Amino acid sequence: MQWARRVKEDGFFIEPDALVQTSYREIADYVNDKYVSYEASKFLDDADPWIIAHAKAYGRKVVTFEVSAPNSKEPKIPDVGSGFDIKWQNTFEMVRELGMSLTLIE
């Protein structure tokens, strides 16, 4: 929690504007309609739907370690985003696309 407070001052977190809030409501409706109440509530209590809402509102791509699991009882970022034609990619694809490399430090 201390980390979150510290990086908030550096602009790490973006406040949701009206467009993002509208997108969030659409995502919440979608998740509540598609998934059982308990799993939908868990998903909506987390940051994931807000990340999807920002992507939806501004035509962005979501980067995640999650993989698509359309038959899962739990909402997954790729599957919820796909319900709104939001593009996504895994973190390793993003690293390659940006021409970055990861090095392990021992």
N, C-alpha and C positions, 0 to 999 in steps of 0.2 A: 504494500500500500504506500509506503514511503517513496518507492520508486515512481509510482504513478503520480503522486503529488509533485515530485521534483520535475518530471518531464512534462507535466501539464503546463508549467510556466514557460517551457521551451517551445510550445506550440505543437507538441506531439499529438494531443487530442484535439479534434475539431468539433466544435459545437454544431449540433444538427439545426440547420435552418428550416424554414417552412417547407421547402421542396423535399428535403430529406425526411421530415416528419410525415409528410403525406405518403412518401414511398414506404416508410416504416409501417404505417397503418395498412397499406395494401399487402405488404409482406406478412404482417401479423394475421390479417384475414385469411391469406392463402395458407399459412402454417396451421392456423386453427381449424380450417376446413379439411386439410389433408392428413393431419396427424392426430393421434389420440391426445386428449386434454393434458395428461401429465407430461408427455414428451414435448408437446407444443409449448407448455408453460416453461419447462426447463430451457428450451431453446430461446424463447423470447425474453427470458430473464438474463441472458448473456449478451455479450457485445456483438456476436455474429450477425444478428438481424440488422443492427445499425451499420455494420460494414457493408452488407448487401444493399441496404437502403441508400447509402452514399453512392455506391456504384450505380444503382438504378437511376438515382436523381441526376447524376452527372455523366452517364455513359462511360463509366470506368470498368476496368477488369478487376476481379478479386483474385488475390494470391492466397493460397491456403495449402496446408499439409493434408487436409481432408481429401478423400476420394469419393467419387460418386457411388452411392449405394441406394438406388431408387426403390428397392424393396425393404429398406431398413425401416424400423418403427421410429427411429430417431431422425429428425431432420438433419440433413448434412448441407453445408454451405453450397457445394456444387449443384445439388438437386434443387434446393430452394431458389438459387440464382437462375438455374436453367428454366424455372417456371416463369421467369421474367425476361428471358433471352439475355441474361447477363453472362458475359464471357468470364471464364476463370482459368487459372492455371496453377500447377503446383509450384512450390517454392524453388525446387531445383530447376524447373523450366525457366522461371524468372531469372535465376542466377545466370544460366547459360545465355538467355536472350540479352542480358545486360553486359555480357562478356566478362563477368566476374568469375573468380575462383575461390573456393573455400579451402583453407589450410588448417589442419589440426595442429594445435600447439600442445606439446607434451610437457 
